[in-house]
Amino acid sequence: MPSEVRREAGLSVLLITVDTLRADALGAYGNASAPTPWMDRLAAGGVRFTRAHAHNVVTLPSHSNILSGRPPFSHGVRDNAGFRFPRGTDTLATILGRHGYRTAAFVSAFTLDSRFGLDAGFDVYDDGFAEGDRAPAFVLPERPGAQTVAAARAWLAAGGPAPYFGWVHIYDPHAPYRPPEPFASRFPADAYLGEVAAADAAVGALVGDLLAEGRSGRTLVVLTGDHGESLGEHGEKTHGIFAYEATLHIPLLLFAPRLLAPRVVEDEVGHVDLVPTVLDALDLPPAPGLPGRSLLPLATGRSSGAAATYFEALSGQTTRGWAPLHGVALGGWKYVDLPLPELYDLGADPREERNLAASRPAELERLRASLSTFRRQDRGPTRSGEDPDVRERLRALGYVSGAAPIGKRYTEEDDPKRLIDLDASIETVIARHRAGDIRGALALCEEVVARRPDMPAALLQLALLRRKAGQPGAAVEALRRAVAISPEDEGTAALLGSYLNEAGQAAETVRRLEAYAARKDAGLDTLAARGAALAQLGRTREALASFDRAVALDPSRAFTLVQRATVRLTAGDDGGARADLEAALSLDEGLALAHHTLGLLAARQGDDAEAERRFRRALALDPGDYDAMLNLGSLLARRGRRPEARPYLERFVEGAPSAVYARQIARVRAWLRTAAS
C-alpha cells in the first residue's frame, strides 16, 4: 500500500558515493557473501532501488550527473580527461547553499580534483589526496576511504546552526585492488570484494550514529555507486569501454526514517533523479530545466510509469578513436547503439548474453526511437586541451588518456566489441609498468600500436615507456605520430615539446608550440615546455616571459617555479632563482630538482658544504637523478674525496642514458681510469 509522501524543510543531507561499486557486490542486492553490513543496514532501514542505472561508466561525468541532475550531453562532461564541469551551472551544492545550507565535499581521488569544476557551491572542498608535481608513474593520487571519512567527520563534529549538505566520495573499490588489512586476509581470493569491505567499513564510520538515531534523526542519507566494474565480463577487466549491467547497474539507497519507511522499488531510475528527489524531500522548489523526477512518490509506493534512462560510454571514442557507445534502458529492455547494435531483455537475460537485435525488430525500433529523443539534444563531445601532468595522474589511476579525433565515420571495425582485447592488452601494459617490467610493458605496447596505429592513447603510453627505456628519439617519434593524428590536442603537443627538449631538439619545440602559445588560453605545460626550449636556445628573455605566463596561470605549481629558477640561474639572477626555489619548496619540500638547483647555486657561490647537502638531498628524494649523481660525485672528487666520489660516478656511468649524457659519461670514465691507476 502506498504511504503518505512526507517532506520536511531543514533536514541535512549526506550524499555518499562509492566509486566502482557494482550493485551485486552488496548483500542487500543478493550477494550472499557480500562484506557490506553497514550498507545493508542502510538498505534495510531505507528505500532500495533495484533497477538504478548510472548514465556514464567513468567517475567525473558520473558525479557531474549526480550533483547537477543533468545528463552528460547537457553539462558537457563526457570523460575523465579533457572535460570540465561548466562554471555557472547549478549543482545541489549551489542550490542548497542559496537556501542557507553549510556545504562541504570530501573526495578521495584525483579524478574529482577541484580543477575539474565540481567544487562550485561548496564552502569546503577537501581534495587532499596524495599528489606531487613529479610523482612517479602510477603512484596513485588517491586516499583511503577511512581517511576521507575522518576528514568529513571532523567537519561534521565542528557543527554549526545551519543544516548541512555533505558529499563524501569513497574510492577504495577502484582498481588496482589492494585492500588494507584485515580485509586483505578476509578476502585473499577476491581483492575487489576486499576493497568493497574496506569501503563499507568507511561508510559505517560515517553513518553509524545516523542509523542509531532512527526516526529522530534529521539527516537524509543518499548512497550510490558512480558506476560498477566489469571484472572480466564481456572481456572488459575494469570499466570505461562498455555499458553492460556490470558497470551500469549501481546501488541506490535512500535513508531518512522520519520521511521514508523501508521499501524496495523496482522501477527504473537514474542518477539524474537524485537532485529533484533531494529538493522535494526538503520541501524546496524544483530546479528548472532538469529532466529527472523526484523519487519520493516511488519511495512511498506510487508507481509513475516507465521512464527511459539514457547512458553512454565515450572513453573508447575520446581516447582510442573507437566507435562511441550510446544507449537507453526502458521497460526492462536495453538498447546499445553501436555499429553492431545490441538489444537485451534484462528480465530474462540479466547478464546480457543473448543479443536480440536481429530477432526483435519491433523492440529494437521502439528503443532506438526513445534514444533518438536524447540524441537530438546532443551536440557531441567538445573537448578542451589537457595538461600532460593531468594525464599522468589519470594514468596513475589506470585511466588511459590521449585525445582521438571525434566525428569520423565509424564502421564495424571500430566497434569496441571487436577491439576489447586491445583494451585488455593496455591494462596488461599498465600492470607491467606498475610492476617495474618496462621491457615487457614496452614490447606489448609495441604490439598494440602495430595493430591499431591510429590510437593516440596507445601512442602516448608507448612514448612514456620508450622514454623510460632510454629511447628518447623513439619516444619523440611516437608523440609526433600522436600529434599528427590529433593536431588540435594541445596537451599532446606540449608533451612532445618536453620530450624534444630532453632530446636536445629545442628548435622544433619552439616551432611546434608557437601557435598554441600565441593563444590567450594557452596551457601551462605549453608555456613551460616552450620556455624551457627558448632557454636551451639562449633566448633567455623570451624564456622568462613564457615562464612568467605559466606561473601566473597557476602560482601553486611548484615545478614551474623550479623551471623558471633554472632560467634565472642561467641569466645570472641568483636572487630571483633562490626566491623561486624557496617558494617551490614551501609548496612541496620533496622536489628533488629544487634541491639540486639550490646545490648548483651554492656551488657557484663557493659554498661547497651547502652544495653537497643539497645534492645529497636531491638523490635521497630521487635516486635516479643522474644530474645530482654527477654533480655530487664531481664535487667530492674536486674536494679530494675520491673514495666517496667513486660510487656516485660509477653509478652515473652505468645508468645514465648515453643519448643524453654521452660527453659527460666519456669524461667520467676517463676520470675513473685515472683514479684507478
C-alpha positions, 0 to 999 in steps of 0.5 A: 500500500502506498504511504503518505509522501512526507517532506520536511524543510531543514533536514541535512543531507549526506550524499555518499558515493562509492566509486566502482561499486557494482550493485551485486557486490552488496548483500542487500542486492543478493550477494550472499557473501557480500562484506557490506553490513553497514550498507545493508543496514542502510538498505534495510532501514531505507528505500532500495532501488533495484533497477538504478542505472548510472548514465556514464561508466567513468567517475567525473561525468558520473558525479557531474550527473549526480550533483547537477541532475543533468545528463552528460550531453547537457553539462558537457562532461563526457570523460575523465580527461579533457572535460570540465564541469561548466562554471555557472551551472547549478549543482545541489551544492549551489542550490542548497547553499542559496537556501542557507545550507553549510556545504562541504565535499570530501573526495578521495581521488584525483579524478574529482580534483577541484580543477575539474569544476565540481567544487562550485557551491561548496564552502569546503572542498577537501581534495587532499589526496596524495599528489606531487608535481613529479610523482612517479608513474602510477603512484596513485593520487588517491586516499583511503576511504577511512581517511576521507571519512575522518576528514568529513567527520571532523567537519561534521563534529565542528557543527554549526546552526545551519543544516548541512549538505555533505558529499563524501566520495569513497574510492577504495573499490577502484582498481588496482585492488589492494585492500588494507588489512584485515580485509586483505586476509578476509578476502585473499581470493577476491581483492575487489570484494576486499576493497568493497569491505574496506569501503563499507567499513568507511561508510559505517564510520560515517553513518553509524550514529545516523542509523542509531538515531532512527526516526529522530534523526534529521539527516537524509542519507543518499548512497550510490555507486558512480558506476560498477566494474566489469571484472572480466565480463564481456572481456572488459577487466575494469570499466570505461569501454562498455555499458553492460549491467556490470558497470551500469547497474549501481546501488541506490539507497535512500535513508531518512526514517522520519520521511521514508519507511523501508521499501524496495522499488523496482522501477527504473531510475537514474542518477539524474533523479537524485537532485529533484528527489533531494529538493522535494524531500526538503520541501524546496522548489524544483530546479528548472530545466532538469529532466529527472523526477523526484523519487519520493512518490516511488519511495512511498509506493506510487508507481509513475510509469516507465521512464527511459534512462539514457547512458553512454560510454565515450572513453573508447571514442575520446581516447582510442578513436573507437566507435562511441557507445550510446544507449537507453534502458526502458521497460526492462529492455536495453538498447546499445547503439553501436555499429553492431547494435545490441538489444537485451531483455534484462528480465530474462537475460540479466547478464546480457548474453543473448543479443536480440537485435536481429530477432526483435525488430519491433523492440529494437525500433521502439528503443532506438526511437526513445534514444533518438529523443536524447540524441537530438539534444546532443551536440557531441563531445567538445573537448578542451586541451589537457595538461600532460601532468593531468594525464599522468595522474589519470594514468596513475589511476589506470585511466588511459588518456590521449585525445582521438579525433571525434566525428569520423565515420565509424564502421564495424571495425571500430566497434569496441566489441571487436577491439576489447582485447586491445583494451585488455592488452593496455591494462596488461601494459599498465600492470607491467609498468606498475610492476617495474617490467618496462621491457615487457610493458614496452614490447606489448605496447609495441604490439598494440600500436602495430595493430591499431596505429591510429590510437593516440592513447596507445601512442602516448603510453608507448612514448612514456615507456620508450622514454623510460627505456632510454629511447628518447628519439623513439619516444619523440617519434611516437608523440609526433605520430600522436600529434599528427593524428590529433593536431588540435590536442594541445596537451599532446603537443606540449608533451612532445615539446618536453620530450624534444627538449630532453632530446636536445631538439629545442628548435622544433619545440619552439616551432611546434608550440608557437601557435598554441602559445600565441593563444590567450588560453594557452596551457601551462605545460605549453608555456613551460615546455616552450620556455624551457626550449627558448632557454636551451636556445639562449633566448633567455628573455623570451624564456622568462616571459613564457615562464612568467605566463605559466606561473601566473596561470597557476602560482601553486605549481611548484615545478614551474617555479623550479623551471623558471629558477633554472632560467634565472640561474642561467641569466645570472639572477641568483636572487630571483632563482633562490626566491623561486626555489624557496617558494617551490619548496614551501609548496612541496619540500620533496622536489628533488630538482629544487634541491639540486638547483639550490646545490648548483647555486651554492656551488657557484657561490663557493659554498661547497658544504651547502652544495653537497647537502643539497645534492645529497638531498636531491638523490635521497628524494630521487635516486635516479637523478643522474644530474645530482649523481654527477654533480655530487660525485664531481664535487667530492672528487674536486674536494679530494674525496675520491673514495666517496666520489667513486660510487656516485660516478660509477653509478652515473656511468652505468645508468645514465642514458648515453643519448643524453649524457654521452660527453659527460659519461666519456669524461667520467670514465676517463676520470675513473681510469685515472683514479684507478691507476 
